[in-house]
Amino acid sequence: MADFYDGETFDSRIDPLKIAYHPATREKLRFTPHLFADYSCPVIANQTLKPLHQYVGPRGETIYDFGQNFAGVVSFELEAQGDETVTISHAEVLRKDGGLDVAPLRSAQARITYHGGHWL
């Protein structure tokens, strides 16, 4: 699963070589869509940010504070043990108790989830 607003889920327990893929089927449309290429400026990395602060939040979670709001892609390395699940939640502001305030995100999940597995 990958979505701009909801984030991404990667499940390493699934062996892509063992997935039974089904071929796409042709669909007879009831209308003729107007298809066109929509080009825009390329997306390029122009800055790499590192957390300014790291601390344990009120629920025991590790919080990395970058000191600013930004749009970007998170890059990280982890060592998962067996069937562990690692979740990274994004937020724009902190609550008064120091935890992540996800209420301003409305329905967006803004979450990366990694499920550790055995087949790797």
Residue frames as a rotation matrix with the C-alpha (Angstrom) as fourth column:
MET 1
0.591 0.807 0.000 0.00
0.807 -0.591 0.000 0.00
0.000 0.000 -1.000 0.00
ALA 2
-0.631 -0.739 -0.237 1.32
0.725 -0.670 0.158 3.43
-0.275 -0.072 0.959 -0.88
ASP 3
0.405 0.812 0.421 -0.59
0.854 -0.500 0.144 6.70
0.327 0.301 -0.896 -0.79
PHE 4
-0.276 -0.524 0.806 0.35
0.260 -0.848 -0.462 10.40
0.925 0.082 0.371 -0.61
TYR 5
0.042 0.406 0.913 -1.85
-0.696 -0.644 0.318 11.04
0.717 -0.649 0.256 2.43
ASP 6
0.884 0.431 0.179 -2.03
-0.427 0.592 0.683 7.70
0.188 -0.681 0.708 4.17
GLY 7
0.161 -0.914 0.371 1.60
-0.844 0.067 0.532 6.64
-0.511 -0.399 -0.761 3.84
GLU 8
0.081 -0.261 -0.962 3.10
-0.757 0.611 -0.230 3.29
0.648 0.747 -0.148 2.91
THR 9
0.553 0.054 0.831 3.02
-0.635 0.674 0.379 -0.26
-0.540 -0.737 0.407 4.21
PHE 10
0.000 -0.608 -0.794 5.76
-0.819 0.455 -0.349 -2.76
0.574 0.650 -0.498 3.36
ASP 11
0.692 0.283 0.664 5.34
-0.624 0.697 0.353 -6.38
-0.363 -0.659 0.659 4.38
SER 12
-0.182 -0.879 -0.441 8.60
-0.972 0.228 -0.055 -8.28
0.149 0.419 -0.896 4.05
ARG 13
-0.355 0.136 0.925 6.83
-0.392 0.877 -0.279 -11.50
-0.849 -0.462 -0.258 5.10
ILE 14
0.742 0.660 0.118 5.40
-0.116 0.300 -0.947 -11.71
-0.660 0.689 0.299 1.58
ASP 15
-0.385 -0.854 0.349 7.67
0.227 0.278 0.933 -13.36
-0.894 0.439 0.087 -0.97
PRO 16
0.060 0.459 -0.886 7.01
-0.708 -0.606 -0.362 -11.57
-0.703 0.649 0.289 -4.28
LEU 17
-0.716 -0.382 -0.584 8.15
-0.689 0.518 0.507 -14.67
0.108 0.766 -0.634 -6.19
LYS 18
-0.922 0.386 -0.010 5.28
0.377 0.894 -0.243 -16.67
-0.085 -0.228 -0.970 -4.64
ILE 19
-0.409 0.811 -0.418 2.44
-0.320 -0.557 -0.767 -14.25
-0.855 -0.180 0.487 -5.39
ALA 20
-0.401 0.395 0.827 -0.17
0.813 0.570 0.122 -15.54
-0.423 0.721 -0.549 -7.83
TYR 21
-0.681 0.110 -0.724 -0.55
-0.261 -0.960 0.100 -12.54
-0.684 0.257 0.682 -10.10
HIS 22
0.111 0.777 0.619 -3.58
0.680 0.395 -0.618 -12.32
-0.725 0.490 -0.485 -12.38
PRO 23
-0.748 -0.401 0.528 -3.36
0.663 -0.456 0.594 -10.73
0.003 0.795 0.607 -15.81
ALA 24
-0.671 0.506 -0.543 -5.23
-0.263 -0.846 -0.464 -7.50
-0.694 -0.168 0.701 -16.39
THR 25
-0.267 0.664 0.698 -8.51
0.843 0.512 -0.165 -7.72
-0.467 0.544 -0.697 -18.27
ARG 26
-0.914 0.043 0.404 -9.86
0.235 -0.756 0.612 -5.43
0.331 0.654 0.680 -20.96
GLU 27
-0.430 0.783 -0.449 -12.80
0.541 -0.174 -0.823 -3.31
-0.722 -0.597 -0.349 -19.93
LYS 28
-0.405 0.407 0.819 -15.45
0.785 -0.304 0.540 -1.97
0.468 0.861 -0.197 -22.30
LEU 29
-0.835 0.036 -0.549 -16.07
0.330 -0.765 -0.553 1.63
-0.440 -0.643 0.627 -21.26
ARG 30
0.127 0.968 0.215 -19.42
0.931 -0.041 -0.363 3.34
-0.343 0.246 -0.906 -21.69
PHE 31
0.926 0.078 -0.370 -17.70
-0.014 -0.971 -0.239 6.59
-0.378 0.226 -0.898 -22.64
THR 32
0.497 -0.810 0.313 -14.56
0.687 0.147 -0.712 7.73
0.530 0.568 0.629 -24.47
PRO 33
0.645 -0.274 -0.713 -12.17
0.533 -0.507 0.677 9.30
-0.547 -0.817 -0.181 -22.01
HIS 34
0.854 -0.454 0.253 -9.99
-0.129 -0.657 -0.743 12.22
0.503 0.602 -0.620 -23.05
LEU 35
0.692 -0.681 -0.239 -6.47
0.645 0.436 0.628 11.02
-0.323 -0.589 0.741 -22.21
PHE 36
0.730 -0.528 0.435 -3.56
-0.064 -0.686 -0.725 13.42
0.681 0.501 -0.534 -22.12
ALA 37
0.015 -0.826 -0.564 -0.10
0.872 0.286 -0.396 13.63
0.489 -0.486 0.725 -20.63
ASP 38
0.912 0.265 0.314 0.17
0.065 -0.849 0.525 16.10
0.405 -0.458 -0.791 -17.78
TYR 39
0.086 -0.974 -0.208 3.77
0.782 0.195 -0.592 17.17
0.618 -0.112 0.779 -17.26
SER 40
0.981 0.109 0.161 5.05
-0.009 -0.800 0.600 19.32
0.194 -0.590 -0.783 -14.46
CYS 41
0.268 -0.930 0.252 8.36
-0.860 -0.348 -0.372 20.22
0.434 -0.117 -0.893 -12.92
PRO 42
0.105 -0.283 -0.953 10.43
0.138 0.953 -0.268 17.22
0.985 -0.104 0.139 -11.84
VAL 43
0.942 0.149 0.301 10.57
-0.285 -0.120 0.951 16.43
0.177 -0.982 -0.070 -8.14
ILE 44
0.192 -0.946 -0.260 14.17
0.224 0.300 -0.927 16.56
0.956 0.119 0.270 -6.97
ALA 45
0.559 -0.123 -0.820 15.82
0.829 0.065 0.556 16.46
-0.015 -0.990 0.138 -3.58
ASN 46
0.393 -0.445 0.805 17.17
0.144 -0.835 -0.531 19.86
0.908 0.325 -0.264 -2.66
GLN 47
-0.130 -0.434 0.891 17.92
-0.856 -0.405 -0.322 19.38
0.501 -0.805 -0.319 1.01
THR 48
-0.036 0.090 -0.995 18.51
0.339 0.938 0.073 16.59
0.940 -0.334 -0.064 3.52
LEU 49
0.201 0.196 0.960 17.22
-0.748 -0.601 0.280 17.22
0.632 -0.774 0.026 7.02
LYS 50
-0.481 -0.322 -0.815 18.34
0.331 0.795 -0.509 15.46
0.812 -0.514 -0.276 10.16
PRO 51
0.572 0.752 -0.328 16.42
0.579 -0.087 0.811 15.48
0.582 -0.653 -0.485 13.45
LEU 52
-0.028 -0.525 0.851 17.37
-0.382 -0.781 -0.494 18.26
0.924 -0.339 -0.179 15.86
HIS 53
-0.393 -0.008 0.920 16.05
-0.916 0.088 -0.391 16.41
-0.078 -0.996 -0.042 18.89
GLN 54
-0.224 0.355 -0.908 15.23
-0.137 0.911 0.390 12.81
0.965 0.211 -0.156 19.81
TYR 55
-0.741 0.011 0.671 13.26
-0.670 -0.064 -0.739 11.92
0.035 -0.998 0.055 22.92
VAL 56
-0.832 0.501 -0.239 10.77
0.502 0.863 0.062 9.46
0.238 -0.068 -0.969 24.36
GLY 57
-0.507 0.738 0.445 7.17
-0.388 -0.656 0.647 10.63
0.769 0.155 0.620 24.17
PRO 58
-0.362 0.425 0.829 4.47
-0.930 -0.109 -0.350 10.21
-0.058 -0.898 0.435 26.81
ARG 59
0.745 0.666 0.045 3.35
-0.655 0.743 -0.140 6.85
-0.126 0.075 0.989 25.35
GLY 60
0.375 -0.701 0.607 6.87
-0.031 0.645 0.764 5.42
-0.927 -0.305 0.220 25.22
GLU 61
0.808 -0.040 0.587 7.35
0.582 0.208 -0.786 6.17
-0.091 0.977 0.192 21.54
THR 62
-0.295 -0.927 -0.230 10.59
0.717 -0.374 0.588 7.59
-0.632 0.009 0.775 20.15
ILE 63
0.823 0.568 0.005 10.02
0.461 -0.663 -0.590 11.06
-0.332 0.487 -0.807 18.69
TYR 64
-0.388 -0.886 0.255 12.36
0.880 -0.273 0.389 12.73
-0.275 0.375 0.885 16.23
ASP 65
0.637 0.566 -0.523 11.83
0.439 -0.825 -0.356 16.48
-0.633 -0.003 -0.774 16.05
PHE 66
0.006 -0.610 0.793 13.12
0.995 -0.075 -0.066 18.17
0.100 0.789 0.606 12.89
GLY 67
-0.500 -0.241 -0.832 12.36
0.556 -0.826 -0.094 21.65
-0.664 -0.509 0.547 14.24
GLN 68
-0.629 0.329 -0.705 10.23
-0.628 -0.750 0.210 22.59
-0.459 0.574 0.678 11.24
ASN 69
0.383 0.787 0.483 7.35
-0.051 0.540 -0.840 21.43
-0.922 0.297 0.247 9.09
PHE 70
-0.486 -0.558 -0.673 8.36
-0.728 -0.167 0.665 20.06
-0.483 0.813 -0.325 5.69
ALA 71
0.796 0.605 -0.007 7.19
-0.482 0.628 -0.611 17.90
-0.365 0.490 0.792 2.82
GLY 72
-0.110 -0.904 -0.414 9.55
-0.989 0.141 -0.046 15.13
0.100 0.404 -0.909 1.92
VAL 73
0.606 0.167 -0.778 10.52
-0.251 0.968 0.012 11.50
0.755 0.188 0.628 1.98
VAL 74
0.603 -0.364 0.710 11.78
-0.739 0.080 0.669 9.72
-0.300 -0.928 -0.221 5.07
SER 75
0.338 -0.586 -0.737 14.90
-0.333 0.658 -0.676 7.60
0.880 0.474 0.027 4.74
PHE 76
0.312 -0.218 0.925 15.85
-0.942 0.058 0.332 5.22
-0.126 -0.974 -0.187 7.53
GLU 77
-0.298 -0.408 -0.863 17.55
-0.383 0.879 -0.283 1.92
0.875 0.246 -0.418 8.31
LEU 78
0.267 0.399 0.878 16.32
-0.964 0.112 0.242 -0.57
-0.002 -0.910 0.414 10.86
GLU 79
-0.791 -0.417 -0.448 17.05
-0.373 0.909 -0.188 -4.00
0.486 0.018 -0.874 12.22
ALA 80
0.180 0.929 0.322 13.79
-0.957 0.089 0.277 -5.86
0.229 -0.358 0.905 12.83
GLN 81
-0.831 -0.406 0.380 13.67
-0.516 0.817 -0.258 -9.12
-0.206 -0.410 -0.888 14.73
GLY 82
-0.806 0.496 0.322 11.36
0.486 0.866 -0.117 -11.77
-0.337 0.062 -0.939 13.25
ASP 83
-0.192 0.866 0.461 7.75
0.899 -0.033 0.437 -10.66
0.394 0.498 -0.772 12.99
GLU 84
-0.420 0.007 -0.908 8.24
0.610 -0.739 -0.288 -7.21
-0.672 -0.674 0.306 14.49
THR 85
0.346 0.528 0.775 6.23
0.879 -0.472 -0.071 -4.31
0.328 0.706 -0.627 13.12
VAL 86
-0.595 -0.547 -0.590 7.78
0.662 -0.749 0.027 -0.84
-0.457 -0.374 0.807 13.04
THR 87
0.398 0.791 0.466 5.48
0.907 -0.415 -0.069 2.15
0.139 0.450 -0.882 12.54
ILE 88
-0.791 -0.568 -0.228 6.56
0.578 -0.816 0.026 5.70
-0.201 -0.111 0.973 11.77
SER 89
0.354 0.934 0.048 3.85
0.929 -0.345 -0.135 8.31
-0.109 0.092 -0.990 12.24
HIS 90
-0.671 -0.543 0.505 4.20
0.633 -0.774 0.009 11.83
0.386 0.326 0.863 10.90
ALA 91
0.433 0.782 -0.448 2.76
0.886 -0.460 0.055 14.97
-0.163 -0.420 -0.893 12.45
GLU 92
0.187 -0.307 0.933 3.12
0.494 -0.792 -0.359 18.69
0.849 0.528 0.004 11.93
VAL 93
-0.006 -0.130 0.992 2.91
-0.671 -0.734 -0.100 19.74
0.741 -0.666 -0.083 15.58
LEU 94
-0.748 -0.271 -0.606 3.35
0.275 0.704 -0.655 18.36
0.604 -0.656 -0.453 19.07
ARG 95
0.458 0.878 -0.143 0.69
0.441 -0.084 0.894 18.14
0.772 -0.472 -0.425 21.76
LYS 96
0.534 -0.205 0.821 1.18
-0.637 -0.735 0.231 20.01
0.556 -0.646 -0.523 25.04
ASP 97
0.817 -0.205 0.539 2.36
-0.340 0.584 0.737 16.74
-0.467 -0.785 0.407 26.66
GLY 98
-0.144 -0.968 -0.205 5.10
-0.730 -0.036 0.683 16.35
-0.669 0.248 -0.701 24.00
GLY 99
-0.244 0.129 0.961 3.37
0.394 0.919 -0.023 13.64
-0.886 0.373 -0.275 21.93
LEU 100
-0.964 -0.100 0.245 2.48
0.262 -0.235 0.936 13.82
-0.036 0.967 0.253 18.26
ASP 101
-0.260 0.908 -0.329 -0.64
-0.177 -0.379 -0.908 15.82
-0.949 -0.178 0.259 17.47
VAL 102
-0.902 -0.069 0.427 -2.19
0.361 0.425 0.830 14.09
-0.239 0.903 -0.358 14.46
ALA 103
-0.004 0.981 -0.196 -5.58
0.615 -0.152 -0.773 15.87
-0.788 -0.124 -0.603 14.74
PRO 104
0.061 0.047 -0.997 -4.59
-0.480 -0.874 -0.071 18.58
-0.875 0.483 -0.031 12.18
LEU 105
-0.891 -0.445 -0.094 -3.98
-0.307 0.436 0.846 15.81
-0.335 0.782 -0.525 9.61
ARG 106
-0.014 0.984 -0.179 -7.76
-0.984 -0.045 -0.171 15.14
-0.177 0.174 0.969 9.57
SER 107
0.843 0.463 0.274 -8.32
-0.422 0.885 -0.198 11.78
-0.334 0.051 0.941 7.86
ALA 108
0.453 -0.746 -0.488 -4.75
-0.540 0.206 -0.816 11.36
0.709 0.633 -0.310 6.54
GLN 109
0.957 -0.135 -0.256 -2.92
0.270 0.737 0.620 8.49
0.105 -0.662 0.742 8.24
ALA 110
0.580 -0.791 0.193 0.58
-0.620 -0.583 -0.525 9.82
0.528 0.185 -0.829 7.35
ARG 111
0.498 -0.299 0.814 2.16
-0.625 0.527 0.576 6.57
-0.601 -0.796 0.075 8.51
ILE 112
-0.010 -0.555 -0.832 4.90
-0.798 0.506 -0.328 4.21
0.603 0.660 -0.448 7.33
THR 113
0.565 0.214 0.797 4.52
-0.690 0.653 0.314 0.62
-0.453 -0.727 0.516 8.49
TYR 114
-0.184 -0.681 -0.709 7.12
-0.819 0.505 -0.273 -2.10
0.544 0.530 -0.650 8.07
HIS 115
0.798 0.395 0.454 6.30
-0.569 0.742 0.354 -5.72
-0.197 -0.541 0.817 8.89
GLY 116
-0.279 -0.959 0.055 9.41
-0.924 0.284 0.255 -7.85
-0.260 0.020 -0.965 9.48
GLY 117
0.742 0.614 -0.269 9.50
-0.669 0.697 -0.256 -11.28
0.030 0.370 0.928 7.97
HIS 118
0.424 -0.504 0.752 11.28
-0.246 0.736 0.631 -14.56
-0.872 -0.452 0.188 7.50
TRP 119
0.812 -0.006 0.584 11.80
0.471 0.597 -0.649 -15.10
-0.345 0.802 0.487 3.79
LEU 120
0.865 -0.484 -0.132 14.50
-0.491 -0.763 -0.422 -12.43
0.103 0.430 -0.897 3.27
